[in-house]
Amino acid sequence: MRYARSTISNEIGLDKRYRVHVRYTERIYASYGGSMSKRELGIDEKPKGIQAIRALPDKALGALWDSIIIEKSLKDQLLSQAVLNFTLRSKVPRTVVPLHGVIMLTGVPGTGKTSLARGLAHRVATAFPGGRFRLLEVEPHSLASAAHGKTQRAVTDLFASAIAEAALADPVIVLLDEVETLAADRAKLSMDANPVDVHRATDAVLVQLDALAEAHQNLLFVATSNFPQAVDSAFLSRCDLILEVPLPGREACADILKDCLTGLGRAYPAIGKLALAPELAAVAEACVGLDGRAIRKMVANALAANPDIAMNPERVTMDNILAAARAARAARVKGAGA
């Protein structure tokens, strides 16, 4: 099979050194008349449905874990359950403890579920030095097809081939973002409005989860969903832990604000000093009801309060930030009532 130069280049979105390697191997590829495969050239092909493959641990993912500010007890519970997956399952039969190796994070958009899942992968890998863990991120929307039977086949190929083969080599953590796309609640789907493929795709996910749980004890799925009520009950029953990531309370809002202002302070020292301002408590109170992402975006809105501040962000004041927080909260309340 021949691959055009542009196809190979577009598929590789890695660092500069790797791009140089790709250009070099493309020249070799051309010299062989296109007879060598990308795998023979040392260029990884991501299977359909796999958005990214990362070696673990990864400090960038560790930073994501630290950036999500929730109760320590929730993070401890999440990490402990993930670690247990790799210590217990290989030693205890599933007839005793029927673990499937599935954790599900739920919560409203913006609470940090995906970032937390990615950060969790890093933290698990650091708990097992030398474990050569990998993170596979699934892109569920790429599996959908209008053609009869293709969605089910794509799901089966992803789980039974790509994920299973990865688990043969190293411990693997798989991120299933927006899992309701893959495991839609069959009881709420209309056979008239939804193609049979949607139902069969959910069936395929469940069958594969059972098969992988039996065959691969070094495999952990971390699923996320903004709409857990849309996830099939049979999938939920296979989850070893379902953890809701809540909206931040007042203290968490204050911590998020401090973290954001301190981070900005590395570029703009005057902004960093605002993290210690007494008015921070009032801003945190005004942020209650916002998710963590919205709070950080609100700070950016304050930096755009007027052209003068936008040109020189260090001129922002706590009054600007408080006004932005109140505006964001009012917009959220209005949106919820619409």
N, C-alpha and C positions, 0 to 999 in steps of 0.2 A: 504494500500500500504506500502511495506517495503522499508526502506532507509538504505543503507549500511552506516556504521560508516564513511568510507572515503568520501562518497558523501556529508554527512552533514558537515564534517570538511572542505572540499574543498570549499563549497559554502559560508562559513562564513569567510570573510577576514577583520574582524574588530579588535578592540583592544584586548590586552592581557586578560583583565578582562572578555570580552565577550567570548573569546575562552575557558576560565575556565568554564564559564556558559554553553557553548555548551558541553564540556566534561562531566559536571555534568548531564546535561539533557539527554545526550546520554546513560548514565548509567541507568537513570530512564526509558528511551525509551526501553532499553534492558530488564529491569525488567518487563515491560508490554508486552513483547513478540512482540514488534513492532506494537502494536495496536494503539498507539497514533500518531497523526499527528504532524508535526513540528510546526504548528501554536499553537496547544494545549500545546506544550512544551515551547512556548514563543520564538521560532526561526523564524524570518521573512523569508518568501520566496519572492524573487523578481520575479515579473511576467516576462514572456518572453519579451525581448525587453528593459527592464529596467536594465541599467548597475549599477546605484547607486541611493540611496535615502539618502538625507541629511536633518537633522533638521537645521532650520535657526533661527537666524543669526549664522554664522560660521566665526570666526576670520581668519581662514586660507583662506577662500574665499575673505574676506576683503583685505588680503594682496595681493591677485591676482589682485584685482581691482586697488590697489595703484601701482602695478608693471607695469601696462600697461600705458605707457606715450603717451598720445595723447592730442589734444587741449581740454582744459577744457570745452569749449562750446559743444563739441561733447559728452563728458561724461554727462554734464548737460542735454542735449537734450535726451539722452538715458535714464537716470534715471527718468527724468520728465515724459516721455512717459510711462515708466513702472509703476510709481506711479499712474498716471492718470488711468491706467487700473483698479486699485483697488478702486479708489475714484468715478469715473464717471459711470462705466458700470452698477453698481447696482441701479443707480438712474435715468438714462436717457435711454429711449427706443432705441433699435437699428434702429427703423424707423427714429429717429432723427439723431443719430450719429452711423453709422453701424460699430462699433468696433468689431473685431474678437478676440482680445487678442493675437495678433501675432506681434512680432518684429523680423526683420531679419537683421543680421550683415553680410556684405560681405567684400571682400578684398582678397589680395593675401595671400598665406600661410605665417605664421610667424608673422602676424601683431597683434596677440593676441585676435582674435575673441572669441575663446572658453573660455579663461581665463577671458575676459571681461564679457562674458555671466554669468559665474559662480560668478564672483564678483558682478555683477548686482543683482543677487538673494540675496546676503548678504545685499547689500545696501538698497534694497526694504524692506527687513524684518526689518532692523533697523529703517526705516521710520514709521513702524507701531508696536510700542512696544506692546508685548503681543499677537501678531497676530498668533503665532504658524505656521509660514510658513514652507513649505518643498520644497526641490529641487529634482526633478526627472530627471535623465539623461538617455536619450534614446540611445540605441545602435542599429542604424538602420540596420547594416549589419546582425544582428542576426535574422532579420525578413524575410530575403530573403530565398526563397525555390525554388528548381527546380520542385517540385511537383505541378501539376496543381491546381490552386486556393488557395494554402496554404499561399502565400505571402499576398494576399488580406485578407484572414481570420485572419492572424496574426496581420496585421495592424488594422483591425476592432476591434479585441479583445483588443489590446493595448490601443486604444483610447476610445472605448465604455465601456470597463470594468476597466482595471487597472487605467487609468488616471481619468476617470469619478468617480470611487469609491474614489480615493484619494482626489478629489476636493469636495466630499461630507463632508469630515471631517474637512479639514483645507484649507487655501489659498495655492495654489500650483503654482510653477514655473517649467516649463518643458523645458529642454534643448534638442533641436533637432539639434545635430551636423551633419554636412554634409547632410543637408536636401535634396539635389538633389538626394540622394539615395532613399528617400521615395517619393519625388514629382518630378519625372523626367518629363521634357518637352515632353508631348505627341505628339506635333506637329513635333518634331525632331526625334522621335523614329520610326524605321522601323518595321512594323508588321512581316516582314520576318526575320529580324535579332534579334528582341526582342520578348520574349514570351508575350502572352496576359496578363499574370499576372503583368507585369511591368506597363502596361496601367491601369489595374484594381486597382493596389495598389495606384496609384496616385488618381484615382477616389475615393477610400476609404478614403484617407487622406482628400480630399476636403469635402466629405460628413460629416466626423466626425468633422472637424473643424467647419462647420456650426452648427452641432448639439450641440457641446460643447459650442459654443459661445452663443447659446440660453439658454442653461440649467445651465451654470456655469460661473457667473460673477467674481468669485474669482480664475480664472485660467488664467495664462499667459504663452504663448509659446515664447521662444527665440530661433530662428533658426540661424544657421550659414551656410555659403557656400563660398567655394573658387571659385566656378563656377556658379554665378547667372544666366548666360546665359543658363545653363542646367536645371534650375528650371522652372516648369510649370507656364505659365503666369497666370493661374487661382489661383495658390497658391500666387503668387506675389500680385495679386489684393486683396487678403485677408489680407495682411500685413498692420498693422496700421502705421508702420514706417519701412523703409528700410534705413539702415545707413551703409555707406561705411567706414571701418576702414582703413585709408590711411597709406602709408609708411611714416616713420618719416622724417621731414625736418631737416635742419641742427641744429636748436635749440633743437628739440626733440632728435636728435641723441646725442647731448651733454648731455642732461638730462639723457638719458638712460645710457650713459657711466659713468656719475657721480654716478648714482644709483648703477650700477654694481660694480664700484671700491670701493664705500663706503661700500657696502655689503661685498665684499672680505676683506675690511679693518678690519672687526670685527674679522676675523681669522688671518689676516696678516696686521698689522698696517701700514707697509711701503707702501703697495698697496693703502690703503685708502688715503694716502697723495697725490697720483697721481691725485686724483679727482680735486685737486686745481692747478695742473701744467699748465703753460701757453700753453704748446703744445697740450692741450686738444682740442683747437679750430681746429687745423690742423687734428687731428684724427677724429673729428666730421665731418669735411668737406669730409674726405675720406670715411666716412660711409654713406653718402647720396646715396640712392639707395638700401640700405640694410634694411631688416625688423628688428624689435626689437629683435626677437629671434636670428637672424644671428649676430647682433651686440654683444650680450652677449656671443654667442659661439665664436666669433672672439677674445674676450678677453681671453677666455680659450685657444684658439690657441696660443695666445701670451705667455701664461704661459707654453706652451709646445714648445717654440721657440728652446730650446736646453735642453739636459739632466740636465745641471747645474741648470737652472731655474725651470725645472720640479721638481727637488729634493728640491729646496728652492724657492718657488714662489715669495718671497719678493725681489728677485734679478731682477725681471722684470722691464724694463724701458719703458718710453714713446716711445722710438725708436722702441722697440719690438712691442708695441701695434700699432704704426703707420704702421709698415711693415705688420702686420697681417691684419689691416684694408684694406690696399691697395691690398693685396693678395685676401682677401675675395671679395672685390669689383670687381677685375679683373675676378675672377672665376664666379661671378654672371653675369657680362657682357658677358663673353664667353658662359655661359650656355644659356643665353637669345638669343644669336645669332645662337645657334646650331640648 
